[in-house]
Amino acid sequence: MPSSFLPRVGETGADDLQLATLPSVDALLNHPELQAAVAKHGRGLVKRAIQRALAAIRKSLAAAGNEAGIARERLMRLIARQVDTDSLPALRRVINLTGTVIHTNLGRSPLPDAAVAALVAAARHPVTIEYDLASGERGERDHITEQLLCELTGAEAATVVNNNAAAVLLVLAALGSGREVPISRGELIEIGGSFRIPDIMAMAGCRLVEVGTTNRTHLRDYENAIGEQTAMLTRIHASNYAIVGFTKAASEQELGALAKARNLPFFVDLGSGALLPFERYGLPHEQLPQESLRAGATVVSISGDKLLGGPQAGIILGRRDLIEKIRKHPLKRALRCDKLIVGALEATLRVYRDHLDDPGHLAQTLPLLRLLTRPADAIRACGERVLDAAQQAFAPHAAVTLQASRSQIGSGSLPIDRLDSWSLVITPAGRRSGQATAAVVAALRQLPLPVIGRVKEGAVWLDLRTLENDEEFRAQLKHLALPALA
Ligand SMILES: *Cc1c(COP(=O)(O)O)cnc(C)c1O
């Protein structure tokens, strides 16, 4: 029940409660009808729910005037509903049918089973997060994932932090603080939220030196920018937009060669972080960290929960001396991952390492890859299995059809790449008003297991690429309430 909720109150019936006769919080808390809720949810939660329900009722009764009353039964129902609402966690599971597979606001990548198991084990028990079992001495938490990361990417060394934004900050602070960092004007990007490259540079204590232009930056622009004070060369991948048309960017090979000739580190923030060639699965090519390293990058950073399909993490790969310098920086301690993440990341990387030559197995075992490679035919078949139930649930307020659509990978893949998919399209009956589609998406959000869709062209689209349990979805539709459309 939202805090603005005002319960309906009416004329006083014979046994109705009025403002002056509403029971006290304590009386209600000891009421036999609420004892099951107290046992299940705790006295504190039920007490708070009673307080909130009573406050709302008092407000309604006061607004309705002296004669107003509320039936005892209704009071108990309102409290029970408030208990239900309050017992839900703020971090709720949802069904993501937005058409964006890696949805940052919905928690990005689902984890492989092995990673979930490792995470739970690390949560329950003492683990060797910084303990060397062989010697019985203190260990280094990076060593848990470093070998795997090096095997998978060909890097000499690796370190892991909380997310890729942290990785970028740490690399710049460790390698560029107090000095100049040239960067192409086409790469002065905002990734999302308040993560903007110029701000991160300033935070890291680097002096940003803009080179080239928004659409064209040549190798000579970098050459001209390099001076005594230059700390490193950088390349930030444009992950959420594309510059098309009359464009030019110095290649990583060129930048790598220039950095080497001038004895400078070359940092590539790759962002997305696929570990294997996506074209193997008929997906758009995604640059791999191993490709950047081969091209001459000496440090590469990627996210753990984008295309890699693991937990949130920022993975820094590169030359041993540079990684050591990064690892020793004081910010590393502030940005490090906890044992749950280290465990989940290790398990995810092991899935890759142990099955690298079996693309089919990987596409089943890594949930993200499974969703991205799901054939359009299978998605359509899923749609046919849920269409009837959806039509019945929305009738007569809205018509539901199954239509071809396009999903996007999300978070770090070129925004222009799309995957063939199928969607349930819910079109409100009568006028195609924004209000009617808003009522549909709101009703879907209010399901016990909320379903998140997207409004497009006067209809609500539910992209079924990411619907793997259609039975669960059908069961949810039974709870649909569409008062705003009635
Ligand atoms: C996503 C992204 C980031 C930020 O990574 P998080 O893991 O979300 O912190 C930084 N740089 C690039 C190029 C990205 O795509």
The ligand as an SDF file (V2000), in Angstrom:
LIG
                    3D

 15 15  0  0  0  0  0  0  0  0999 V2000
   30.1520   -0.1540  -19.0460 C   0  0  0  0  0  0  0  0  0  0  0  0
   31.3900    0.5990  -19.2840 C   0  0  0  0  0  0  0  0  0  0  0  0
   32.0820    1.1680  -18.2100 C   0  0  0  0  0  0  0  0  0  0  0  0
   31.5840    1.0670  -16.8090 C   0  0  0  0  0  0  0  0  0  0  0  0
   31.6180   -0.2580  -16.3910 O   0  0  0  0  0  0  0  0  0  0  0  0
   30.8180   -0.7450  -15.0790 P   0  0  0  0  0  0  0  0  0  0  0  0
   31.1800   -2.1690  -14.9420 O   0  0  0  0  0  0  0  0  0  0  0  0
   29.3920   -0.4860  -15.3650 O   0  0  0  0  0  0  0  0  0  0  0  0
   31.3020    0.0830  -13.9390 O   0  0  0  0  0  0  0  0  0  0  0  0
   33.2420    1.8530  -18.4830 C   0  0  0  0  0  0  0  0  0  0  0  0
   33.6970    1.9630  -19.7490 N   0  0  0  0  0  0  0  0  0  0  0  0
   33.0590    1.4240  -20.8010 C   0  0  0  0  0  0  0  0  0  0  0  0
   33.6300    1.6000  -22.1670 C   0  0  0  0  0  0  0  0  0  0  0  0
   31.8780    0.7240  -20.6030 C   0  0  0  0  0  0  0  0  0  0  0  0
   31.2430    0.1790  -21.6390 O   0  0  0  0  0  0  0  0  0  0  0  0
  1  2  1  0
  2  3  1  0
  2 14  2  0
  3  4  1  0
  3 10  2  0
  4  5  1  0
  5  6  1  0
  6  7  2  0
  6  8  1  0
  6  9  1  0
 10 11  1  0
 11 12  2  0
 12 13  1  0
 12 14  1  0
 14 15  1  0
M  END
$$$$
